[in-house]
Amino acid sequence: MKRLTEQEQLKWLNERLRYPWKLKEEQISLMVSMHSMQEVHELLTRLSRVSYELNHHPDTLVSAKDIEVSLTTHDANGLTLLDFQYAQEVEQILDNIERLRTI
């Protein structure tokens, strides 16, 4: 997969993603705080499904109820469209978890 230019990466970050993803060292990362360990488990379960479907696997760091999701395409030595598509999936999952809180 083709590595995105810096301009393409910034366009994705500024125009297509809604959450505060950080661009650093050829990867994008998002830190989120969940309300409960049940939500942590739900997020990780849903991420595993997306990983399987897209055949793309993020780095995840879990510390209590805080989760950092980091994306890069190792084969391309940087960010590709797949990373940003995965980021959109993460945002959709987080939106769905947020909606469940209000039920």
C-alpha positions in Angstrom: 0.0 0.0 0.0 1.2 3.5 -0.9 2.5 5.7 1.9 0.6 9.0 2.2 2.3 12.3 1.8 2.5 14.7 4.8 -0.1 16.9 3.1 -2.5 13.9 2.7 -2.0 12.9 6.3 -2.8 16.4 7.5 -5.9 16.5 5.3 -7.1 13.3 7.0 -6.4 14.6 10.5 -7.9 18.0 9.9 -10.9 17.3 7.7 -11.9 13.6 8.0 -11.2 12.6 11.6 -13.2 14.1 14.5 -11.3 12.9 17.5 -7.9 14.4 18.6 -5.5 12.0 16.9 -1.9 13.0 17.3 0.6 12.6 14.4 4.1 11.6 15.6 6.9 9.7 14.1 5.0 8.2 11.2 2.1 7.1 13.2 -1.2 8.4 14.5 -2.3 7.9 18.1 -5.5 8.5 20.1 -5.7 8.4 23.9 -9.2 7.7 25.3 -10.5 7.3 28.8 -13.3 4.9 29.3 -15.9 5.0 32.1 -15.5 1.4 33.2 -13.5 -1.7 32.7 -16.5 -3.1 30.9 -16.1 -0.3 28.3 -12.4 -1.1 28.0 -13.2 -4.7 27.3 -15.9 -3.7 24.8 -13.6 -1.4 22.9 -10.8 -4.0 22.7 -13.3 -6.6 21.5 -14.6 -4.4 18.8 -11.0 -3.3 17.8 -10.1 -7.0 17.4 -13.0 -7.5 14.9 -12.0 -4.5 12.9 -8.4 -5.7 12.9 -9.5 -9.1 11.5 -11.8 -7.5 8.9 -9.2 -5.0 7.6 -6.2 -7.3 8.2 -4.6 -4.4 10.0 -3.5 -4.3 13.6 -3.0 -1.3 15.8 -0.7 -1.1 18.8 -2.8 -0.7 21.9 -1.7 0.3 25.4 -4.1 -0.2 28.3 -3.6 1.4 31.7 -6.6 0.9 33.9 -9.4 2.7 32.0 -7.1 4.6 29.6 -6.4 3.2 26.2 -4.0 4.5 23.6 -4.5 3.3 20.0 -1.6 3.8 17.6 -1.6 3.1 13.9 1.0 2.9 11.2 1.7 0.5 8.3 4.9 -1.2 8.9 5.2 -2.6 5.4 5.1 1.0 4.1 7.3 2.5 6.8 4.7 5.1 7.5 1.0 6.0 7.3 -1.3 4.7 4.5 -4.9 5.1 3.7 -5.5 1.9 5.7 -4.4 3.6 8.9 -6.9 6.4 8.5 -9.7 4.0 7.5 -9.0 2.1 10.7 -9.0 5.4 12.6 -12.5 6.1 11.2 -13.6 2.7 12.5 -12.2 3.5 15.9 -14.2 6.7 16.0 -17.4 4.9 15.0 -16.8 2.3 17.8 -16.3 5.1 20.3 -19.4 6.9 19.2 -21.4 3.6 19.6 -20.0 3.1 23.1 -21.0 6.7 24.0 -24.5 6.1 22.7 -24.8 3.0 24.9 -24.0 5.1 28.0 -27.2 7.1 27.4 -29.5 4.0 27.4 
